């Protein structure tokens, strides 16, 4: 007898489709995830790869595989910078940099973390962190970088 598909197995079966992209985008906390998922499947397959890579880096950090997370994030950044710049792409690229900064902080590489956070803010100046779920050290670094950015902008 064939296995009856439940909503959960149906979602798993659609892993490569729009629904999985929308779910992945929602898990990343992105605003407008369904529209972003449509853009990923209709306009830019690279965006779908970027969503998967950011999700992979998040998972690696959650599992405390910080060196591997740095490697994946750095290699992703190399090709993600060539994706046509749209708001949802810039937001994901910024999120990738925040994750990279998080991994660098966990490895005790504060200078590398600061560089990654600067790139995150430069790519997406509207970046906001969830201070409840983010590491206090990541939030402190984000605030310091934002403060430096505002000070530099005010002195011009």
N, C-alpha and C positions, 0 to 999 in steps of 0.2 A: 504494500500500500504506500503510495507517495506521501511524503511528509507534507502536512498541512502548514502553510506559511502563516506565521503570526505576524503582527505588525513589526516585531523586533527582527524576525528573520527576513522580512520584506525589505526593511531598511538596510540590513546587511547585504542583501542581494543587490541593492541599488548603490553600493558603495562608490562606484565611479560616476554616478549621475548627479543631477542637480540637488537632489535631496541631501546627499552626503555632503556636498559642498556647503549647502545652507546650514546644515548641522555643524560642520566644522567651523564655519564662520561665526556661528552663534556661540560656540564653545570658546572662541577667541575673544568674545565680548565685543564684536564689531557692531556698529550701528548700521542698519540697513543691510543686514546679511543676505536676505533673499535677493535683493537687487544685485549685490556683489556676486552672489552665486550664479545668477543669470549671466552677468558679464563674463564670469570665468568660463562658462561653457559655450557661450555664443561668440565672444569676441577674442578672448586671449587664453589659450590653453596653458600659457606660462603662469597665469594667475592661479590656476588650479594646482600647479606644481608648487607655487609659492605658499599656498594655503597648507598643503601637505607638509612642506618643509618646516614651516613655522610650528605646526602641530607636533612634528617629530622633535624639534628642539625643545618645546614645552615639556613633552613627555620625558625626554632625556634629563632635563633639569629636575623634574618631579622625582625621577628615579635616582638622582644624585650622580649622574654620569656627566660631570661637568666638562671634562676634557673632550669627550665625544661631542657634546653639545656645542662647544666652541668650534670644533672642526666642521660640523654640519652647518652651523650659522655662518662661518666665514666663507665656506664654499658656496652657500646659497647666496650670500651677499654679492659675490662676484658676478653671478649671472642675473640676479634680481635687479641689479642696477641698470641692466639693459632693457628691462621691460618698459613699454611705453608708460609714461607717468600719468596716472589717473589717481584721484583721491584714494580709492580703496587700495591701490597698489602702494602708494606712499605710506598709508597707514600701516599696512602689513610690513613694509620694509622698516618702518620705525619700530614696530613691535618686535621684529627680529633683532634689532639693535638693542632694545631693552633686555631681551632674553640673553643676548650676548654679554651685556653688561652684568646681568645677574650671574651668569656662569663665571665671568672673570672675577667678580667679587667673592664668590664661593672658593675660587682658587687662590685668593689673596693677591690678585693682580689689579690693584686699585687704579694705576695709570691707564691700563688697557680698558678697564671698566669705564673710566671717565671719558676716554676717546669714543667708546661705543655709545655712551649716553649722549655725548655731544652730537654724534651722527644721528641718533634717534630724534633729537629735538630739531636738528637742521632739516631732516627729511620731512618731519611732520610737526610743525611748530604748535599745532593744536593738541599735541599729545597730553593726555591726562592719565595718570596712574590710579588704579584702585588702591588707595592707601590701606584698606582693610585686608586685602588679600596679598599685597606685595610685601616683600621683606623690608623691614625698617631701614636697612642699609641701602637698599635700592631706592627707596623713597627719599632718603636723605641725599643720595647722589643726584637723583632727578631734580630735587629742589635746588641743590647747589648749582647744577648746570643751568637750570632755568634762571636762577638769580644772576649768574654770570652773564647769561645771554641778555637779560634785561638791562644790566649795568652797562654792557658794551653798546647796546642799542641806544641807551640814554645819553652816552657820552659823545655821540656823533653829532 
